[in-house]
């Protein structure tokens, strides 16, 4: 039986929503145990009424608006910090939270620890494409400022992740830029391009914004500042289309009938872009799987995140990615 630690206090929703998601995950997986990190009044009653749920009682919570590094240093008994310590101590083999991305990144880097040779972990998530194609997009916000050697490691980890999770034998890696020509881009993008050209990572050239969902790249890399903006833009666009269609058909009886037919499909597209189906984004470059969900995550998304973390543990994802990186470095 494997153990996943879940942060009951993370996210914009109430801890009760997170606990509901944990219950769904436990119900779906008989070989799963969950270490539930959070305040006593939340986790103790839940764990007393659910088999294979164990309480990790904490007294502090890191809020979304707090400075991540400062909060991690000051709030040693927060659910995020204690959860990462539990993974390091072997009490759990992975961690899922919908809390502050910055705080999880800082706590996991220090608490769980980086894979040997990795300069900075990065946040990655498969995004949907046409015809079932998926593209691993990274960094989604863990590292706002990135050096060329770091972007190379992101590409190598992304390619390894695509091999392990998507079954792509020779991943095509692209660099997000404002044009496919190698002369396009800022000075930073040009430096990234040159470093990727010299590396063994499957780099095939620049990718434009339209390639994130419509291209044939298997991995697209960028810095965390740009990647986070791009991801939020995609999510916002999906929500806008749903709202715009809703407004457009509100005055038409025929439109309302059509909306009922289209709504499930449009909602499905929005859900795919949210990452809930994949359980959120994974921090690559750590010694154990750490997954981060959206702040406004649902019970179903918590269940998916817990399940995805369990799958990464069972599949030996961390070891396989590390092994692939070592082989590429030889």
C-alpha positions as CSV (number, residue, x, y, z in Angstrom):
1,X,0.0,0.0,0.0
2,X,1.3,3.5,-0.9
3,X,0.7,6.7,1.0
4,X,0.0,10.1,-0.5
5,X,0.0,13.2,1.8
6,X,-2.7,15.7,0.9
7,X,-2.9,19.3,2.2
8,X,-6.4,19.7,3.6
9,X,-5.8,23.4,4.1
10,X,-4.6,24.3,0.6
11,X,-6.7,26.1,-2.0
12,X,-9.5,28.7,-2.1
13,X,-12.2,26.2,-1.4
14,X,-13.0,25.0,2.2
15,X,-11.1,22.2,3.8
16,X,-14.3,20.2,3.7
17,X,-14.2,20.2,-0.1
18,X,-10.6,18.9,0.0
19,X,-11.7,16.2,2.4
20,X,-14.5,15.2,0.1
21,X,-12.0,14.8,-2.7
22,X,-9.8,12.6,-0.5
23,X,-12.8,10.4,0.4
24,X,-13.5,10.0,-3.4
25,X,-9.8,9.0,-4.0
26,X,-9.9,6.5,-1.1
27,X,-13.1,5.0,-2.4
28,X,-11.7,4.5,-5.9
29,X,-8.4,3.0,-4.8
30,X,-8.3,0.2,-2.2
31,X,-4.5,0.2,-2.2
32,X,-4.2,3.8,-1.2
33,X,-3.6,5.4,2.2
34,X,-3.8,9.2,2.7
35,X,-1.9,11.2,5.2
36,X,-4.2,14.3,5.7
37,X,-2.3,17.4,6.7
38,X,-4.2,20.2,8.4
39,X,-5.7,21.7,11.5
40,X,-7.0,19.3,14.1
41,X,-10.6,20.3,13.9
42,X,-10.6,19.5,10.2
43,X,-8.5,16.4,9.8
44,X,-9.2,14.5,13.1
45,X,-13.0,14.0,12.6
46,X,-12.4,13.1,8.9
47,X,-9.7,10.5,9.7
48,X,-11.7,9.0,12.5
49,X,-14.6,8.2,10.0
50,X,-12.5,7.1,7.1
51,X,-10.4,4.0,6.9
52,X,-6.9,4.4,5.4
53,X,-6.8,8.1,6.4
54,X,-4.3,9.2,8.9
55,X,-4.1,12.7,10.5
56,X,-1.0,14.9,10.3
57,X,-2.1,17.6,12.7
58,X,-0.7,21.1,12.0
59,X,-1.4,24.5,13.6
60,X,-0.5,26.9,10.8
61,X,-1.7,27.7,7.3
62,X,0.1,29.5,4.5
63,X,-2.2,31.8,2.7
64,X,-2.3,32.5,-1.1
65,X,-1.3,36.1,-0.6
66,X,1.8,35.5,1.6
67,X,5.3,35.8,0.4
68,X,6.2,32.1,-0.3
69,X,9.8,31.9,1.0
70,X,9.1,34.0,4.1
71,X,6.0,32.0,4.9
72,X,7.8,28.7,4.6
73,X,10.6,29.9,6.8
74,X,8.3,31.3,9.5
75,X,5.5,28.8,9.5
76,X,7.3,25.6,10.2
77,X,4.1,23.9,11.5
78,X,2.1,24.8,8.4
79,X,0.4,22.0,6.4
80,X,2.6,22.5,3.4
81,X,5.9,22.5,5.3
82,X,4.9,19.5,7.5
83,X,3.7,17.6,4.5
84,X,7.0,18.0,2.6
85,X,8.8,16.9,5.8
86,X,6.6,13.8,6.0
87,X,7.6,12.9,2.5
88,X,11.3,13.3,3.2
89,X,10.9,11.2,6.3
90,X,9.2,8.4,4.4
91,X,5.8,8.8,6.0
92,X,4.4,9.4,2.6
93,X,5.8,8.8,-0.9
94,X,4.2,11.8,-2.6
95,X,2.3,15.1,-1.9
96,X,-0.7,16.9,-3.4
97,X,-1.8,20.4,-2.6
98,X,-4.0,23.1,-4.2
99,X,-2.3,25.7,-2.0
100,X,0.2,28.5,-2.9
101,X,2.4,27.4,-5.8
102,X,5.3,29.5,-4.6
103,X,5.1,28.1,-1.1
104,X,4.8,24.5,-2.3
105,X,7.8,25.0,-4.6
106,X,9.9,26.5,-1.8
107,X,8.9,23.9,0.8
108,X,9.3,21.0,-1.6
109,X,12.7,22.1,-2.8
110,X,14.0,22.3,0.7
111,X,11.8,19.6,2.4
112,X,11.5,16.9,-0.3
113,X,14.8,17.8,-2.0
114,X,16.0,18.1,-5.6
115,X,17.1,15.2,-7.8
116,X,20.9,15.1,-8.0
117,X,22.2,17.6,-10.6
118,X,19.0,19.5,-11.0
119,X,19.4,23.2,-10.5
120,X,15.7,24.2,-10.1
121,X,12.6,22.1,-10.3
122,X,10.0,23.2,-12.8
123,X,6.2,22.9,-13.1
124,X,4.9,20.9,-16.0
125,X,1.5,19.7,-17.3
126,X,0.3,17.9,-20.4
127,X,-2.1,20.0,-22.4
128,X,-4.7,18.7,-24.8
129,X,-4.3,19.0,-28.6
130,X,-6.1,18.0,-31.8
131,X,-6.7,14.3,-32.4
132,X,-5.7,13.2,-28.9
133,X,-2.2,14.7,-29.2
134,X,-0.8,16.0,-25.9
135,X,1.9,18.6,-25.3
136,X,3.9,18.8,-22.1
137,X,4.1,22.6,-21.3
138,X,6.6,24.0,-18.8
139,X,7.6,26.0,-16.8
140,X,4.1,27.0,-15.6
141,X,5.2,29.4,-12.9
142,X,7.8,27.9,-10.6
143,X,10.7,29.9,-11.9
144,X,10.1,33.5,-13.1
145,X,13.7,34.1,-13.9
146,X,15.6,31.4,-15.8
147,X,19.1,31.0,-17.1
148,X,19.9,29.1,-20.4
149,X,21.4,26.1,-18.6
150,X,18.1,25.8,-16.6
151,X,16.0,25.9,-19.7
152,X,18.0,23.0,-21.0
153,X,17.3,21.0,-17.9
154,X,13.6,21.8,-18.2
155,X,13.7,20.5,-21.8
156,X,15.5,17.3,-20.7
157,X,13.1,16.7,-17.8
158,X,10.1,17.5,-20.1
159,X,11.3,15.1,-22.7
160,X,11.8,12.4,-20.1
161,X,8.4,13.0,-18.7
162,X,6.8,12.7,-22.2
163,X,8.6,9.4,-22.7
164,X,7.4,8.0,-19.3
165,X,3.9,9.3,-19.1
166,X,2.8,9.9,-22.8
167,X,4.8,7.0,-24.4
168,X,6.6,9.3,-26.9
169,X,9.8,7.6,-27.9
170,X,11.5,10.6,-29.4
171,X,9.8,13.8,-28.1
172,X,10.0,16.9,-30.2
173,X,11.0,19.8,-28.0
174,X,10.2,23.4,-28.9
175,X,11.0,26.8,-27.3
176,X,8.1,29.2,-26.9
177,X,8.8,32.3,-28.9
178,X,7.2,35.0,-31.1
179,X,8.1,33.3,-34.3
180,X,9.3,30.0,-35.7
181,X,12.5,31.5,-37.1
182,X,15.5,31.0,-34.9
183,X,16.4,34.7,-35.2
184,X,13.0,35.7,-33.5
185,X,12.7,36.5,-29.9
186,X,14.1,38.6,-27.1
187,X,17.7,38.4,-26.1
188,X,16.7,35.9,-23.4
189,X,14.8,33.8,-25.9
190,X,17.8,33.9,-28.3
191,X,20.1,32.7,-25.5
192,X,17.7,29.9,-24.7
193,X,17.5,28.9,-28.3
194,X,21.3,28.7,-28.7
195,X,21.7,26.7,-25.5
196,X,19.0,24.2,-26.6
197,X,20.6,23.8,-30.0
198,X,23.8,22.7,-28.3
199,X,22.1,20.2,-25.9
200,X,20.9,16.7,-26.2
201,X,17.2,17.2,-25.5
202,X,15.3,16.6,-28.8
203,X,15.1,20.3,-29.6
204,X,13.6,21.0,-33.0
205,X,13.1,24.8,-33.0
206,X,10.9,27.6,-31.9
207,X,7.2,27.1,-31.1
208,X,4.6,29.9,-31.4
209,X,1.7,30.5,-29.0
210,X,-0.7,28.7,-31.4
211,X,1.5,25.6,-31.2
212,X,0.7,25.0,-27.5
213,X,-2.7,23.5,-28.4
214,X,-2.5,23.1,-32.2
215,X,1.1,22.2,-33.0
216,X,2.9,18.9,-33.3
217,X,5.5,19.5,-30.5
218,X,5.6,17.0,-27.7
219,X,7.2,19.4,-25.2
220,X,7.2,23.2,-25.2
221,X,9.5,25.0,-22.7
222,X,9.7,28.6,-21.6
223,X,10.4,30.5,-18.4
224,X,7.9,30.4,-15.6
225,X,6.8,34.0,-16.0
226,X,5.9,33.5,-19.6
227,X,4.5,30.0,-19.1
228,X,2.2,31.1,-16.3
229,X,0.8,34.0,-18.4
230,X,0.3,31.7,-21.4
231,X,-1.5,29.1,-19.3
232,X,-3.8,31.6,-17.6
233,X,-4.6,33.1,-21.0
234,X,-5.6,29.8,-22.4
235,X,-7.9,29.1,-19.4
236,X,-9.3,32.6,-19.6
237,X,-10.1,32.2,-23.3
238,X,-11.9,29.0,-22.6
239,X,-14.0,30.7,-19.9
240,X,-14.7,33.7,-22.2
241,X,-16.0,31.5,-25.0
242,X,-18.4,29.8,-22.7
243,X,-19.7,33.1,-21.3
244,X,-19.8,34.8,-24.7
245,X,-21.9,31.9,-26.1
246,X,-24.1,32.0,-23.1
247,X,-24.8,35.7,-23.6
248,X,-25.3,35.3,-27.4
249,X,-28.0,32.6,-27.1
250,X,-29.8,34.1,-24.1
251,X,-32.4,35.8,-26.2
252,X,-33.0,33.0,-28.7
253,X,-35.2,29.9,-28.0
254,X,-33.4,28.1,-30.8
255,X,-30.1,29.2,-29.3
256,X,-31.0,28.0,-25.9
257,X,-31.8,24.5,-27.3
258,X,-28.5,24.5,-29.1
259,X,-26.7,25.6,-26.0
260,X,-28.0,22.6,-24.1
261,X,-26.4,20.4,-26.8
262,X,-23.1,22.2,-26.9
263,X,-22.6,22.9,-23.2
264,X,-21.2,19.5,-22.2
265,X,-18.7,19.6,-25.0
266,X,-17.6,23.1,-24.2
267,X,-17.4,22.3,-20.5
268,X,-15.2,19.3,-21.4
269,X,-12.8,21.6,-23.3
270,X,-12.6,24.0,-20.4
271,X,-12.0,21.1,-18.0
272,X,-9.2,19.7,-20.1
273,X,-7.4,23.1,-20.1
274,X,-7.8,23.5,-16.4
275,X,-5.6,20.4,-15.8
276,X,-8.1,18.8,-13.4
277,X,-8.2,15.6,-15.5
278,X,-4.4,15.3,-15.0
279,X,-4.6,16.1,-11.3
280,X,-2.9,19.5,-11.8
281,X,0.7,20.2,-12.6
282,X,3.8,18.2,-11.4
283,X,7.0,19.6,-10.0
284,X,9.7,17.8,-12.0
285,X,13.2,17.6,-10.5
286,X,12.3,16.5,-7.0
287,X,13.1,13.2,-5.2
288,X,9.3,12.4,-4.9
289,X,6.2,13.3,-6.8
290,X,4.7,16.7,-5.8
291,X,1.5,17.8,-7.6
292,X,-0.1,21.2,-7.5
293,X,-3.8,21.7,-8.2
294,X,-5.7,24.9,-8.9
295,X,-6.6,27.1,-5.9
296,X,-10.3,27.0,-6.8
297,X,-10.2,23.2,-7.2
298,X,-13.2,20.9,-6.8
299,X,-13.6,17.7,-4.8
300,X,-13.3,15.8,-8.1
301,X,-10.0,17.6,-8.9
302,X,-8.6,16.8,-5.5
303,X,-9.5,13.2,-6.1
304,X,-7.8,13.3,-9.5
305,X,-4.7,15.0,-8.0
306,X,-4.4,12.4,-5.3
307,X,-4.9,9.6,-7.9
308,X,-2.3,11.1,-10.2
309,X,0.2,11.4,-7.4
310,X,-0.4,7.7,-6.5
311,X,0.0,6.7,-10.2
312,X,3.4,8.6,-10.3
313,X,4.5,6.7,-7.2
314,X,3.5,3.3,-8.5
315,X,5.0,4.0,-11.9
316,X,8.3,5.0,-10.5
317,X,8.1,8.3,-12.4
318,X,10.9,10.1,-10.4
319,X,13.4,7.2,-10.8
320,X,12.6,6.9,-14.5
321,X,13.0,10.6,-15.2
322,X,16.3,10.6,-13.2
323,X,17.5,7.6,-15.1
324,X,16.7,9.2,-18.4
325,X,18.5,12.4,-17.5
326,X,21.6,10.4,-16.4
327,X,21.6,8.5,-19.7
328,X,21.4,11.7,-21.7
329,X,24.2,13.3,-19.7
330,X,26.7,10.5,-20.5
